[in-house]
Amino acid sequence: MQNERLRALMASGGWTHASLASATGVDPKSVERWVNLGRTPRRATALLAAEILGEDVHALWPALRQARAARAVSPELVALYDQRADLPVSLFVDLLTTARERIEVLVYAAVFLHEAYPRLNDLLRERAADGCTVRIAIGDADSENVRQRGQEERFGHGIESRCRLALMHYRPLADVPGIELRTHSTTLYNSLYRADDEVLVNAHVWGVNAYGAPVWHLRRHEAGGMFDTYADSFNAVWETARPVEE
């Protein structure tokens, strides 16, 4: 069956089989098959051709609407834990210790780290002294989102208090070269603990304290994957956060 929509678009835009083939990096015979035989190109090629022609890719090739087979497990998933309480603090510490270029922490409080590992600030100073960029974003205790989280988790003012405690723990790092400390007031969907191309993601579940919610350990596999989704999320929150003064 011929692809009449594609034929009409090419004709109105002055495209030949050869010129569209050149623009999309395929053989002219492939374009001829798209038009005369109704063949569907590979998704990446179809997206490029649709962009060139100024048309919706699914309008040109409806078959691309069909769901692709899902992978059983993401190649970026290193491990999955039922709840954060299952992880020894040493796992967090070991991860941060391996960082050579970047450490990023996005939480409301996460005071369990300082409570279980009193040398955390020293570790972060050491990593920064070795050239590692360290960015820490903790919750603004006076923000509405923090107060709301306390109500949802039936923790009351406990979360606000822990945010203040976290700030007390991290404040000595505010003047350390290579370390930036900020407070944020965003809705926290996940707590993130990143070291270079690895991240521990503590998912948040409505009505459940963070220690009882799942954690997945990701390692970056390719651009645009799950890891990059969380890295981009951190950057977006960081832009809204306020620096903590010494």
FIDREN-354943 format. One record per atom (N, C-alpha, C): residue in three letters; atom name; residue number from 1; x, y, z. Coordinates in steps of 0.1 Angstrom, whole numbers. Example, Ala and Ser with C-alpha at 12.3 -4.5 7.8 and 13.67 -1.06 7.14 Angstrom:
BEGIN
REC  aa  at  i  X  Y  Z
REC  ALA  N  1  132  -57  78
REC  ALA  CA  1  123  -45  78
REC  ALA  C  1  132  -33  78
REC  SER  N  2  128  -22  71
REC  SER  CA  2  137  -11  71
REC  SER  C  2  129  0  79
***
This chain:
BEGIN
REC  aa  at  i  X  Y  Z
REC  MET  N  1  8  -12  0
REC  MET  CA  1  0  0  0
REC  MET  C  1  9  12  0
REC  GLN  N  2  6  22  -9
REC  GLN  CA  2  14  34  -10
REC  GLN  C  2  11  43  2
REC  ASN  N  3  21  51  5
REC  ASN  CA  3  20  61  16
REC  ASN  C  3  16  74  10
REC  GLU  N  4  3  77  8
REC  GLU  CA  4  -1  89  0
REC  GLU  C  4  2  102  8
REC  ARG  N  5  2  101  21
REC  ARG  CA  5  5  113  29
REC  ARG  C  5  19  117  27
REC  LEU  N  6  28  107  27
REC  LEU  CA  6  42  110  25
REC  LEU  C  6  45  115  11
REC  ARG  N  7  38  109  1
REC  ARG  CA  7  40  113  -12
REC  ARG  C  7  36  128  -14
REC  ALA  N  8  24  131  -8
REC  ALA  CA  8  19  145  -10
REC  ALA  C  8  28  155  -3
REC  LEU  N  9  33  152  9
REC  LEU  CA  9  43  161  16
REC  LEU  C  9  55  163  8
REC  MET  N  10  61  152  3
REC  MET  CA  10  73  154  -5
REC  MET  C  10  71  162  -18
REC  ALA  N  11  59  160  -24
REC  ALA  CA  11  56  168  -36
REC  ALA  C  11  55  182  -33
REC  SER  N  12  47  186  -22
REC  SER  CA  12  45  200  -19
REC  SER  C  12  58  207  -14
REC  GLY  N  13  67  199  -9
REC  GLY  CA  13  80  205  -4
REC  GLY  C  13  91  204  -15
REC  GLY  N  14  88  198  -26
REC  GLY  CA  14  98  197  -36
REC  GLY  C  14  109  186  -33
REC  TRP  N  15  105  177  -25
REC  TRP  CA  15  115  166  -22
REC  TRP  C  15  114  154  -32
REC  THR  N  16  126  150  -36
REC  THR  CA  16  126  138  -44
REC  THR  C  16  131  126  -35
REC  HIS  N  17  130  114  -41
REC  HIS  CA  17  135  103  -33
REC  HIS  C  17  150  105  -30
REC  ALA  N  18  158  110  -39
REC  ALA  CA  18  172  112  -37
REC  ALA  C  18  175  123  -27
REC  SER  N  19  168  134  -27
REC  SER  CA  19  171  145  -18
REC  SER  C  19  167  141  -4
REC  LEU  N  20  155  134  -2
REC  LEU  CA  20  151  131  11
REC  LEU  C  20  160  120  17
REC  ALA  N  21  165  111  8
REC  ALA  CA  21  174  101  12
REC  ALA  C  21  187  107  17
REC  SER  N  22  192  117  10
REC  SER  CA  22  204  124  14
REC  SER  C  22  203  130  27
REC  ALA  N  23  191  137  29
REC  ALA  CA  23  189  144  42
REC  ALA  C  23  187  135  54
REC  THR  N  24  183  123  51
REC  THR  CA  24  180  113  63
REC  THR  C  24  191  103  64
REC  GLY  N  25  201  103  54
REC  GLY  CA  25  212  93  55
REC  GLY  C  25  209  79  51
REC  VAL  N  26  199  77  42
REC  VAL  CA  26  196  64  37
REC  VAL  C  26  197  63  22
REC  ASP  N  27  195  51  17
REC  ASP  CA  27  196  49  2
REC  ASP  C  27  183  54  -4
REC  PRO  N  28  183  60  -16
REC  PRO  CA  28  171  65  -23
REC  PRO  C  28  161  54  -25
REC  LYS  N  29  166  41  -26
REC  LYS  CA  29  156  30  -28
REC  LYS  C  29  148  28  -15
REC  SER  N  30  154  31  -4
REC  SER  CA  30  146  30  9
REC  SER  C  30  135  40  9
REC  VAL  N  31  137  53  5
REC  VAL  CA  31  127  63  4
REC  VAL  C  31  116  58  -6
REC  GLU  N  32  120  53  -17
REC  GLU  CA  32  111  48  -27
REC  GLU  C  32  102  37  -21
REC  ARG  N  33  107  29  -12
REC  ARG  CA  33  99  18  -6
REC  ARG  C  33  89  25  4
REC  TRP  N  34  94  35  11
REC  TRP  CA  34  85  42  21
REC  TRP  C  34  73  47  13
REC  VAL  N  35  75  53  2
REC  VAL  CA  35  64  59  -6
REC  VAL  C  35  55  49  -13
REC  ASN  N  36  62  40  -21
REC  ASN  CA  36  54  32  -30
REC  ASN  C  36  50  18  -24
REC  LEU  N  37  57  14  -14
REC  LEU  CA  37  53  1  -7
REC  LEU  C  37  48  3  7
REC  GLY  N  38  48  15  12
REC  GLY  CA  38  43  18  25
REC  GLY  C  38  52  12  36
REC  ARG  N  39  65  11  33
REC  ARG  CA  39  74  6  43
REC  ARG  C  39  76  16  55
REC  THR  N  40  78  11  67
REC  THR  CA  40  81  20  78
REC  THR  C  40  95  20  81
REC  PRO  N  41  102  32  81
REC  PRO  CA  41  116  32  85
REC  PRO  C  41  119  30  99
REC  ARG  N  42  131  29  103
REC  ARG  CA  42  135  27  117
REC  ARG  C  42  130  40  124
REC  ARG  N  43  128  39  137
REC  ARG  CA  43  122  50  145
REC  ARG  C  43  131  62  144
REC  ALA  N  44  144  61  146
REC  ALA  CA  44  152  73  145
REC  ALA  C  44  152  80  132
REC  THR  N  45  152  72  121
REC  THR  CA  45  151  77  108
REC  THR  C  45  138  84  105
REC  ALA  N  46  127  77  110
REC  ALA  CA  46  114  82  108
REC  ALA  C  46  112  96  115
REC  LEU  N  47  118  97  127
REC  LEU  CA  47  117  109  135
REC  LEU  C  47  124  121  127
REC  LEU  N  48  136  117  121
REC  LEU  CA  48  143  127  114
REC  LEU  C  48  136  132  101
REC  ALA  N  49  130  122  94
REC  ALA  CA  49  123  125  82
REC  ALA  C  49  110  134  85
REC  ALA  N  50  103  130  96
REC  ALA  CA  50  91  138  99
REC  ALA  C  50  95  152  103
REC  GLU  N  51  106  154  110
REC  GLU  CA  51  110  167  114
REC  GLU  C  51  114  175  101
REC  ILE  N  52  120  169  92
REC  ILE  CA  52  124  176  79
REC  ILE  C  52  112  180  71
REC  LEU  N  53  102  171  71
REC  LEU  CA  53  89  174  64
REC  LEU  C  53  79  182  71
REC  GLY  N  54  82  184  84
REC  GLY  CA  54  72  192  92
REC  GLY  C  54  59  185  95
REC  GLU  N  55  60  173  97
REC  GLU  CA  55  48  165  100
REC  GLU  C  55  50  156  112
REC  ASP  N  56  39  152  119
REC  ASP  CA  56  39  143  130
REC  ASP  C  56  43  129  125
REC  VAL  N  57  53  123  132
REC  VAL  CA  57  58  111  128
REC  VAL  C  57  48  100  127
REC  HIS  N  58  38  100  137
REC  HIS  CA  58  28  90  137
REC  HIS  C  58  17  92  126
REC  ALA  N  59  16  104  121
REC  ALA  CA  59  7  106  110
REC  ALA  C  59  13  100  97
REC  LEU  N  60  26  101  96
REC  LEU  CA  60  33  95  84
REC  LEU  C  60  33  80  85
REC  TRP  N  61  37  75  97
REC  TRP  CA  61  39  60  99
REC  TRP  C  61  31  56  112
REC  PRO  N  62  18  53  111
REC  PRO  CA  62  10  49  123
REC  PRO  C  62  16  37  130
REC  ALA  N  63  23  29  123
REC  ALA  CA  63  28  16  129
REC  ALA  C  63  37  19  140
REC  LEU  N  64  43  31  140
REC  LEU  CA  64  53  34  151
REC  LEU  C  64  46  37  164
REC  ARG  N  65  33  38  164
REC  ARG  CA  65  25  39  176
REC  ARG  C  65  25  26  184
REC  GLN  N  66  28  15  178
REC  GLN  CA  66  27  3  185
REC  GLN  C  66  38  2  196
REC  ALA  N  67  35  -3  207
REC  ALA  CA  67  44  -3  218
REC  ALA  C  67  56  -13  215
REC  ARG  N  68  68  -8  219
REC  ARG  CA  68  80  -16  217
REC  ARG  C  68  81  -25  229
REC  ALA  N  69  87  -37  226
REC  ALA  CA  69  89  -46  237
REC  ALA  C  69  98  -40  248
REC  ALA  N  70  93  -41  260
REC  ALA  CA  70  100  -35  272
REC  ALA  C  70  111  -44  277
REC  ARG  N  71  122  -38  281
REC  ARG  CA  71  133  -46  287
REC  ARG  C  71  128  -50  301
REC  ALA  N  72  132  -63  304
REC  ALA  CA  72  128  -68  318
REC  ALA  C  72  134  -60  329
REC  VAL  N  73  147  -56  327
REC  VAL  CA  73  154  -49  338
REC  VAL  C  73  163  -39  331
REC  SER  N  74  163  -26  336
REC  SER  CA  74  172  -16  330
REC  SER  C  74  186  -20  332
REC  PRO  N  75  195  -18  322
REC  PRO  CA  75  209  -21  323
REC  PRO  C  75  216  -12  333
REC  GLU  N  76  209  -1  338
REC  GLU  CA  76  215  8  347
REC  GLU  C  76  212  4  362
REC  LEU  N  77  204  -6  364
REC  LEU  CA  77  200  -10  377
REC  LEU  C  77  211  -19  383
REC  VAL  N  78  217  -15  394
REC  VAL  CA  78  228  -23  400
REC  VAL  C  78  221  -32  411
REC  ALA  N  79  212  -25  419
REC  ALA  CA  79  206  -33  430
REC  ALA  C  79  193  -26  433
REC  LEU  N  80  184  -33  439
REC  LEU  CA  80  171  -28  444
REC  LEU  C  80  169  -33  458
REC  TYR  N  81  166  -23  467
REC  TYR  CA  81  164  -27  481
REC  TYR  C  81  149  -23  485
REC  ASP  N  82  143  -32  493
REC  ASP  CA  82  129  -30  497
REC  ASP  C  82  128  -17  505
REC  GLN  N  83  137  -14  513
REC  GLN  CA  83  136  -2  521
REC  GLN  C  83  150  3  525
REC  ARG  N  84  151  16  527
REC  ARG  CA  84  164  22  530
REC  ARG  C  84  170  16  543
REC  ALA  N  85  162  12  552
REC  ALA  CA  85  167  6  565
REC  ALA  C  85  175  -6  562
REC  ASP  N  86  173  -13  550
REC  ASP  CA  86  180  -25  547
REC  ASP  C  86  195  -22  544
REC  LEU  N  87  198  -9  541
REC  LEU  CA  87  212  -6  536
REC  LEU  C  87  220  -2  548
REC  PRO  N  88  232  -8  550
REC  PRO  CA  88  241  -3  560
REC  PRO  C  88  246  11  556
REC  VAL  N  89  249  20  566
REC  VAL  CA  89  254  33  563
REC  VAL  C  89  267  32  555
REC  SER  N  90  275  21  557
REC  SER  CA  90  287  19  551
REC  SER  C  90  286  19  536
REC  LEU  N  91  274  15  530
REC  LEU  CA  91  272  15  516
REC  LEU  C  91  272  30  511
REC  PHE  N  92  265  39  518
REC  PHE  CA  92  265  53  514
REC  PHE  C  92  279  58  515
REC  VAL  N  93  286  55  526
REC  VAL  CA  93  299  61  528
REC  VAL  C  93  309  56  518
REC  ASP  N  94  308  43  515
REC  ASP  CA  94  317  37  504
REC  ASP  C  94  315  43  491
REC  LEU  N  95  302  46  488
REC  LEU  CA  95  299  52  475
REC  LEU  C  95  305  66  474
REC  LEU  N  96  303  74  484
REC  LEU  CA  96  308  88  484
REC  LEU  C  96  324  88  484
REC  THR  N  97  330  78  490
REC  THR  CA  97  344  77  491
REC  THR  C  97  350  75  477
REC  THR  N  98  343  68  468
REC  THR  CA  98  348  65  455
REC  THR  C  98  347  77  445
REC  ALA  N  99  340  87  449
REC  ALA  CA  99  338  98  440
REC  ALA  C  99  351  105  437
REC  ARG  N  100  353  109  425
REC  ARG  CA  100  366  116  421
REC  ARG  C  100  362  129  414
REC  GLU  N  101  350  131  409
REC  GLU  CA  101  347  143  402
REC  GLU  C  101  334  150  408
REC  ARG  N  102  325  142  413
REC  ARG  CA  102  312  149  417
REC  ARG  C  102  305  141  428
REC  ILE  N  103  301  148  438
REC  ILE  CA  103  292  143  449
REC  ILE  C  103  280  152  449
REC  GLU  N  104  268  147  449
REC  GLU  CA  104  256  155  449
REC  GLU  C  104  246  148  459
REC  VAL  N  105  241  155  468
REC  VAL  CA  105  231  150  478
REC  VAL  C  105  219  159  478
REC  LEU  N  106  207  153  475
REC  LEU  CA  106  194  160  476
REC  LEU  C  106  185  153  486
REC  VAL  N  107  182  159  497
REC  VAL  CA  107  174  153  507
REC  VAL  C  107  166  164  514
REC  TYR  N  108  157  160  523
REC  TYR  CA  108  152  170  533
REC  TYR  C  108  161  171  545
REC  ALA  N  109  165  160  550
REC  ALA  CA  109  174  160  562
REC  ALA  C  109  184  149  561
REC  ALA  N  110  180  136  561
REC  ALA  CA  110  189  125  561
REC  ALA  C  110  200  125  572
REC  VAL  N  111  196  129  584
REC  VAL  CA  111  205  130  595
REC  VAL  C  111  211  117  599
REC  PHE  N  112  205  106  594
REC  PHE  CA  112  210  93  597
REC  PHE  C  112  225  91  593
REC  LEU  N  113  229  99  583
REC  LEU  CA  113  243  98  578
REC  LEU  C  113  252  103  589
REC  HIS  N  114  250  115  594
REC  HIS  CA  114  258  121  604
REC  HIS  C  114  258  113  617
REC  GLU  N  115  246  108  620
REC  GLU  CA  115  244  101  633
REC  GLU  C  115  252  88  633
REC  ALA  N  116  252  81  621
REC  ALA  CA  116  259  68  621
REC  ALA  C  116  273  69  616
REC  TYR  N  117  277  80  610
REC  TYR  CA  117  290  82  605
REC  TYR  C  117  295  97  608
REC  PRO  N  118  299  99  620
REC  PRO  CA  118  303  113  625
REC  PRO  C  118  314  119  616
REC  ARG  N  119  322  111  608
REC  ARG  CA  119  332  117  600
REC  ARG  C  119  327  121  586
REC  LEU  N  120  314  122  584
REC  LEU  CA  120  309  125  571
REC  LEU  C  120  315  139  566
REC  ASN  N  121  315  149  575
REC  ASN  CA  121  320  162  570
REC  ASN  C  121  335  161  566
REC  ASP  N  122  342  153  574
REC  ASP  CA  122  356  152  571
REC  ASP  C  122  358  145  558
REC  LEU  N  123  350  135  555
REC  LEU  CA  123  350  128  542
REC  LEU  C  123  347  137  531
REC  LEU  N  124  337  146  532
REC  LEU  CA  124  334  155  522
REC  LEU  C  124  345  166  520
REC  ARG  N  125  351  170  531
REC  ARG  CA  125  363  179  529
REC  ARG  C  125  374  173  522
REC  GLU  N  126  377  160  525
REC  GLU  CA  126  388  153  518
REC  GLU  C  126  385  152  503
REC  ARG  N  127  372  148  500
REC  ARG  CA  127  369  147  486
REC  ARG  C  127  370  160  478
REC  ALA  N  128  366  171  485
REC  ALA  CA  128  367  184  479
REC  ALA  C  128  382  188  477
REC  ALA  N  129  390  185  487
REC  ALA  CA  129  404  188  486
REC  ALA  C  129  411  181  475
REC  ASP  N  130  405  170  471
REC  ASP  CA  130  411  162  460
REC  ASP  C  130  405  166  446
REC  GLY  N  131  397  177  446
REC  GLY  CA  131  392  182  434
REC  GLY  C  131  378  178  430
REC  CYS  N  132  371  171  439
REC  CYS  CA  132  357  167  437
REC  CYS  C  132  348  178  440
REC  THR  N  133  338  181  431
REC  THR  CA  133  328  191  433
REC  THR  C  133  317  185  442
REC  VAL  N  134  314  191  453
REC  VAL  CA  134  304  186  463
REC  VAL  C  134  293  196  464
REC  ARG  N  135  280  191  461
REC  ARG  CA  135  268  200  462
REC  ARG  C  135  258  193  471
REC  ILE  N  136  254  200  482
REC  ILE  CA  136  245  194  491
REC  ILE  C  136  232  203  492
REC  ALA  N  137  221  197  490
REC  ALA  CA  137  208  204  490
REC  ALA  C  137  199  198  501
REC  ILE  N  138  196  205  511
REC  ILE  CA  138  187  200  522
REC  ILE  C  138  175  209  523
REC  GLY  N  139  165  203  530
REC  GLY  CA  139  152  210  530
REC  GLY  C  139  151  222  538
REC  ASP  N  140  144  232  533
REC  ASP  CA  140  142  245  541
REC  ASP  C  140  131  241  551
REC  ALA  N  141  135  242  564
REC  ALA  CA  141  126  238  575
REC  ALA  C  141  114  247  576
REC  ASP  N  142  114  259  570
REC  ASP  CA  142  103  268  571
REC  ASP  C  142  94  267  559
REC  SER  N  143  97  258  549
REC  SER  CA  143  89  257  537
REC  SER  C  143  76  249  539
REC  GLU  N  144  66  253  531
REC  GLU  CA  144  53  246  532
REC  GLU  C  144  54  231  528
REC  ASN  N  145  63  228  519
REC  ASN  CA  145  64  214  514
REC  ASN  C  145  70  205  525
REC  VAL  N  146  79  211  533
REC  VAL  CA  146  85  203  544
REC  VAL  C  146  74  200  555
REC  ARG  N  147  67  211  558
REC  ARG  CA  147  56  209  568
REC  ARG  C  147  45  199  563
REC  GLN  N  148  42  200  550
REC  GLN  CA  148  33  190  544
REC  GLN  C  148  38  176  545
REC  ARG  N  149  51  174  542
REC  ARG  CA  149  56  161  543
REC  ARG  C  149  55  155  557
REC  GLY  N  150  57  164  567
REC  GLY  CA  150  56  159  581
REC  GLY  C  150  42  154  584
REC  GLN  N  151  32  161  578
REC  GLN  CA  151  18  157  581
REC  GLN  C  151  15  144  574
REC  GLU  N  152  20  143  561
REC  GLU  CA  152  17  131  553
REC  GLU  C  152  23  118  560
REC  GLU  N  153  35  120  565
REC  GLU  CA  153  42  109  571
REC  GLU  C  153  39  107  586
REC  ARG  N  154  29  115  591
REC  ARG  CA  154  25  115  605
REC  ARG  C  154  37  117  614
REC  PHE  N  155  46  126  610
REC  PHE  CA  155  58  128  617
REC  PHE  C  155  58  142  624
REC  GLY  N  156  47  149  621
REC  GLY  CA  156  45  163  626
REC  GLY  C  156  56  172  624
REC  HIS  N  157  61  179  634
REC  HIS  CA  157  72  189  633
REC  HIS  C  157  85  182  633
REC  GLY  N  158  85  168  634
REC  GLY  CA  158  98  161  634
REC  GLY  C  158  106  163  622
REC  ILE  N  159  100  164  610
REC  ILE  CA  159  108  166  598
REC  ILE  C  159  114  180  598
REC  GLU  N  160  106  190  602
REC  GLU  CA  160  112  204  603
REC  GLU  C  160  124  204  612
REC  SER  N  161  123  197  624
REC  SER  CA  161  134  197  633
REC  SER  C  161  146  190  627
REC  ARG  N  162  143  180  620
REC  ARG  CA  162  155  172  614
REC  ARG  C  162  161  180  603
REC  CYS  N  163  153  188  596
REC  CYS  CA  163  159  197  586
REC  CYS  C  163  169  207  593
REC  ARG  N  164  164  213  604
REC  ARG  CA  164  173  222  611
REC  ARG  C  164  185  215  617
REC  LEU  N  165  184  203  621
REC  LEU  CA  165  195  195  626
REC  LEU  C  165  205  192  614
REC  ALA  N  166  199  189  603
REC  ALA  CA  166  208  187  591
REC  ALA  C  166  216  199  587
REC  LEU  N  167  210  210  588
REC  LEU  CA  167  217  223  585
REC  LEU  C  167  228  225  595
REC  MET  N  168  225  222  608
REC  MET  CA  168  235  224  618
REC  MET  C  168  247  215  615
REC  HIS  N  169  244  202  610
REC  HIS  CA  169  255  193  607
REC  HIS  C  169  264  198  595
REC  TYR  N  170  257  203  585
REC  TYR  CA  170  264  207  573
REC  TYR  C  170  270  221  573
REC  ARG  N  171  264  230  581
REC  ARG  CA  171  268  244  580
REC  ARG  C  171  284  246  581
REC  PRO  N  172  291  238  589
REC  PRO  CA  172  306  240  589
REC  PRO  C  172  312  238  576
REC  LEU  N  173  305  232  566
REC  LEU  CA  173  311  230  553
REC  LEU  C  173  308  242  543
REC  ALA  N  174  300  252  548
REC  ALA  CA  174  296  263  539
REC  ALA  C  174  308  271  534
REC  ASP  N  175  319  272  541
REC  ASP  CA  175  330  280  536
REC  ASP  C  175  342  272  531
REC  VAL  N  176  339  259  528
REC  VAL  CA  176  350  250  523
REC  VAL  C  176  351  251  508
REC  PRO  N  177  362  254  503
REC  PRO  CA  177  364  255  488
REC  PRO  C  177  360  241  482
REC  GLY  N  178  352  242  471
REC  GLY  CA  178  347  230  464
REC  GLY  C  178  334  224  469
REC  ILE  N  179  329  230  480
REC  ILE  CA  179  317  225  486
REC  ILE  C  179  306  236  486
REC  GLU  N  180  294  233  481
REC  GLU  CA  180  283  242  481
REC  GLU  C  180  272  236  489
REC  LEU  N  181  266  244  497
REC  LEU  CA  181  255  240  505
REC  LEU  C  181  243  249  503
REC  ARG  N  182  231  243  500
REC  ARG  CA  182  219  251  497
REC  ARG  C  182  207  245  504
REC  THR  N  183  197  253  506
REC  THR  CA  183  184  248  511
REC  THR  C  183  174  249  500
REC  HIS  N  184  165  239  499
REC  HIS  CA  184  154  240  489
REC  HIS  C  184  141  238  495
REC  SER  N  185  131  242  488
REC  SER  CA  185  117  241  493
REC  SER  C  185  108  234  483
REC  THR  N  186  114  225  475
REC  THR  CA  186  106  218  465
REC  THR  C  186  99  206  472
REC  THR  N  187  89  200  464
REC  THR  CA  187  84  187  468
REC  THR  C  187  94  177  465
REC  LEU  N  188  98  169  475
REC  LEU  CA  188  109  160  473
REC  LEU  C  188  103  146  470
REC  TYR  N  189  104  142  457
REC  TYR  CA  189  99  129  453
REC  TYR  C  189  109  118  455
REC  ASN  N  190  122  121  455
REC  ASN  CA  190  132  111  458
REC  ASN  C  190  144  118  464
REC  SER  N  191  150  111  474
REC  SER  CA  191  163  116  479
REC  SER  C  191  174  110  471
REC  LEU  N  192  184  118  467
REC  LEU  CA  192  194  113  458
REC  LEU  C  192  208  114  465
REC  TYR  N  193  216  104  463
REC  TYR  CA  193  230  104  469
REC  TYR  C  193  239  99  457
REC  ARG  N  194  245  109  450
REC  ARG  CA  194  252  106  438
REC  ARG  C  194  267  107  441
REC  ALA  N  195  275  98  434
REC  ALA  CA  195  289  98  434
REC  ALA  C  195  293  95  420
REC  ASP  N  196  298  105  412
REC  ASP  CA  196  302  104  398
REC  ASP  C  196  290  98  390
REC  ASP  N  197  292  86  385
REC  ASP  CA  197  282  80  376
REC  ASP  C  197  273  70  383
REC  GLU  N  198  273  70  397
REC  GLU  CA  198  264  61  404
REC  GLU  C  198  255  70  413
REC  VAL  N  199  244  65  416
REC  VAL  CA  199  234  72  425
REC  VAL  C  199  225  62  432
REC  LEU  N  200  223  65  445
REC  LEU  CA  200  213  58  453
REC  LEU  C  200  201  67  453
REC  VAL  N  201  190  61  449
REC  VAL  CA  201  177  68  448
REC  VAL  C  201  168  63  458
REC  ASN  N  202  165  71  469
REC  ASN  CA  202  155  67  479
REC  ASN  C  202  141  72  475
REC  ALA  N  203  133  63  470
REC  ALA  CA  203  120  68  465
REC  ALA  C  203  111  72  477
REC  HIS  N  204  102  81  476
REC  HIS  CA  204  94  85  487
REC  HIS  C  204  79  80  484
REC  VAL  N  205  73  75  494
REC  VAL  CA  205  60  69  493
REC  VAL  C  205  51  76  502
REC  TRP  N  206  39  80  498
REC  TRP  CA  206  30  88  506
REC  TRP  C  206  27  81  519
REC  GLY  N  207  29  88  530
REC  GLY  CA  207  26  83  543
REC  GLY  C  207  36  73  549
REC  VAL  N  208  48  72  542
REC  VAL  CA  208  58  63  547
REC  VAL  C  208  71  71  549
REC  ASN  N  209  77  69  561
REC  ASN  CA  209  90  76  563
REC  ASN  C  209  100  71  553
REC  ALA  N  210  110  79  550
REC  ALA  CA  210  120  76  540
REC  ALA  C  210  127  63  543
REC  TYR  N  211  130  60  556
REC  TYR  CA  211  137  48  559
REC  TYR  C  211  129  35  555
REC  GLY  N  212  116  36  554
REC  GLY  CA  212  108  25  550
REC  GLY  C  212  105  24  535
REC  ALA  N  213  110  33  527
REC  ALA  CA  213  107  33  513
REC  ALA  C  213  119  27  505
REC  PRO  N  214  116  22  493
REC  PRO  CA  214  126  15  485
REC  PRO  C  214  138  24  481
REC  VAL  N  215  149  17  478
REC  VAL  CA  215  161  24  472
REC  VAL  C  215  166  16  460
REC  TRP  N  216  169  23  449
REC  TRP  CA  216  175  16  438
REC  TRP  C  216  189  23  436
REC  HIS  N  217  198  14  433
REC  HIS  CA  217  212  18  430
REC  HIS  C  217  214  18  415
REC  LEU  N  218  217  29  409
REC  LEU  CA  218  218  31  395
REC  LEU  C  218  233  34  391
REC  ARG  N  219  237  29  380
REC  ARG  CA  219  250  33  374
REC  ARG  C  219  248  37  360
REC  ARG  N  220  253  49  356
REC  ARG  CA  220  250  54  343
REC  ARG  C  220  255  45  332
REC  HIS  N  221  246  42  322
REC  HIS  CA  221  249  33  311
REC  HIS  C  221  250  40  298
REC  GLU  N  222  240  50  296
REC  GLU  CA  222  240  57  283
REC  GLU  C  222  233  70  285
REC  ALA  N  223  235  79  276
REC  ALA  CA  223  229  92  277
REC  ALA  C  223  214  91  276
REC  GLY  N  224  206  98  284
REC  GLY  CA  224  192  98  284
REC  GLY  C  224  186  87  291
REC  GLY  N  225  193  79  299
REC  GLY  CA  225  188  68  307
REC  GLY  C  225  183  73  320
REC  MET  N  226  180  63  329
REC  MET  CA  226  174  66  342
REC  MET  C  226  183  75  350
REC  PHE  N  227  196  72  350
REC  PHE  CA  227  206  80  357
REC  PHE  C  227  205  94  354
REC  ASP  N  228  205  97  341
REC  ASP  CA  228  204  111  336
REC  ASP  C  228  191  118  340
REC  THR  N  229  180  110  341
REC  THR  CA  229  168  116  346
REC  THR  C  229  169  121  360
REC  TYR  N  230  175  114  369
REC  TYR  CA  230  177  119  382
REC  TYR  C  230  188  130  383
REC  ALA  N  231  198  129  375
REC  ALA  CA  231  208  139  375
REC  ALA  C  231  202  152  371
REC  ASP  N  232  194  152  361
REC  ASP  CA  232  187  164  356
REC  ASP  C  232  178  170  367
REC  SER  N  233  171  161  374
REC  SER  CA  233  162  165  385
REC  SER  C  233  170  172  395
REC  PHE  N  234  181  167  399
REC  PHE  CA  234  190  174  409
REC  PHE  C  234  193  188  404
REC  ASN  N  235  197  189  392
REC  ASN  CA  235  201  202  387
REC  ASN  C  235  190  212  387
REC  ALA  N  236  178  207  384
REC  ALA  CA  236  166  216  384
REC  ALA  C  236  163  221  398
REC  VAL  N  237  164  212  408
REC  VAL  CA  237  162  216  422
REC  VAL  C  237  173  226  426
REC  TRP  N  238  185  223  422
REC  TRP  CA  238  196  231  426
REC  TRP  C  238  195  246  422
REC  GLU  N  239  189  247  410
REC  GLU  CA  239  187  261  405
REC  GLU  C  239  177  269  413
REC  THR  N  240  168  262  420
REC  THR  CA  240  158  269  428
REC  THR  C  240  163  271  442
REC  ALA  N  241  173  264  446
REC  ALA  CA  241  177  264  460
REC  ALA  C  241  185  277  464
REC  ARG  N  242  185  280  477
REC  ARG  CA  242  192  292  482
REC  ARG  C  242  205  288  489
REC  PRO  N  243  216  295  486
REC  PRO  CA  243  229  292  492
REC  PRO  C  243  228  295  507
REC  VAL  N  244  235  286  514
REC  VAL  CA  244  237  288  529
REC  VAL  C  244  249  296  531
REC  GLU  N  245  248  307  539
REC  GLU  CA  245  260  315  542
REC  GLU  C  245  267  309  553
REC  GLU  N  246  280  313  554
REC  GLU  CA  246  289  308  565
REC  GLU  C  246  283  311  579
***
